């Protein structure tokens, strides 16, 4: 099954890359752009079924390897 993990900075963490993108968007005429946050997406395939045990393993993987739990939040989608 395919897993897509979305990692983004926590709302309380400064995001200088997001601020730079927001500034660039405004300079290109998108004046209404605000609150831009830049994150990352990780996609991979795993064997198994979408069940509580698999989701628990994904939580550990995302929280321990794919994101920094101090400054980032994550969510994932399973296809």
Phi and psi in degrees as a GROMACS rama.xvg file:
@    title "Ramachandran Plot"
@    xaxis  label "Phi"
@    yaxis  label "Psi"
@TYPE xy
-94.9348  134.152  UNK-2
-120.044  132.618  UNK-3
-119.784  121.528  UNK-4
-107.22  130.124  UNK-5
-110.904  121.047  UNK-6
-116.068  132.114  UNK-7
-142.314  156.029  UNK-8
-64.6506  143.92  UNK-9
-61.9099  150.481  UNK-10
-56.9734  -27.9459  UNK-11
-86.2739  -3.83397  UNK-12
-97.6086  133.711  UNK-13
-63.0756  143.235  UNK-14
-126.809  84.4642  UNK-15
-61.5958  -33.0726  UNK-16
-67.6327  -40.9139  UNK-17
-62.9475  -39.8295  UNK-18
-64.1425  -40.3315  UNK-19
-65.5911  -41.5522  UNK-20
-65.5533  -42.3088  UNK-21
-60.1087  -44.5092  UNK-22
-60.8032  -43.8782  UNK-23
-64.033  -40.8074  UNK-24
-60.7268  -43.9897  UNK-25
-65.0495  -38.8953  UNK-26
-69.3596  -18.6393  UNK-27
-93.7855  9.70726  UNK-28
98.7299  6.41794  UNK-29
-98.9219  68.5534  UNK-30
-62.8452  -24.422  UNK-31
-83.5216  -4.37387  UNK-32
-64.8077  132.047  UNK-33
-156.092  154.316  UNK-34
66.6735  32.2701  UNK-35
-69.8668  131.015  UNK-36
-126.706  137.862  UNK-37
-111.727  129.877  UNK-38
-131.421  -155.135  UNK-39
-141.432  156.787  UNK-40
-124.618  132.263  UNK-41
-122.455  128.13  UNK-42
-122.177  135.786  UNK-43
-156.47  166.83  UNK-44
-108.614  140.765  UNK-45
-136.603  156.217  UNK-46
-85.9191  149.995  UNK-47
127.732  -176.359  UNK-48
-112.897  157.331  UNK-49
-78.932  89.7545  UNK-50
-134.836  171.142  UNK-51
-57.1239  -35.2823  UNK-52
-66.6993  -43.7351  UNK-53
-63.7204  -42.9243  UNK-54
-64.1796  -36.2022  UNK-55
-63.5838  -43.1114  UNK-56
-64.2767  -39.4608  UNK-57
-65.3584  -39.4125  UNK-58
-58.9659  -44.6797  UNK-59
-64.4096  -43.7062  UNK-60
-61.7316  -47.2705  UNK-61
-67.8489  -43.0121  UNK-62
-73.9744  -29.2193  UNK-63
-99.6237  -21.4754  UNK-64
-127.097  -48.925  UNK-65
-83.1828  -15.1074  UNK-66
-139.04  160.789  UNK-67
-100.247  105.116  UNK-68
-62.135  -15.9175  UNK-69
-75.117  -38.648  UNK-70
-121.192  -3.81784  UNK-71
-129.256  149.766  UNK-72
-107.356  158.453  UNK-73
-140.551  157.871  UNK-74
-147.933  159.922  UNK-75
-140.363  157.716  UNK-76
-123.152  139.848  UNK-77
-113.71  127.421  UNK-78
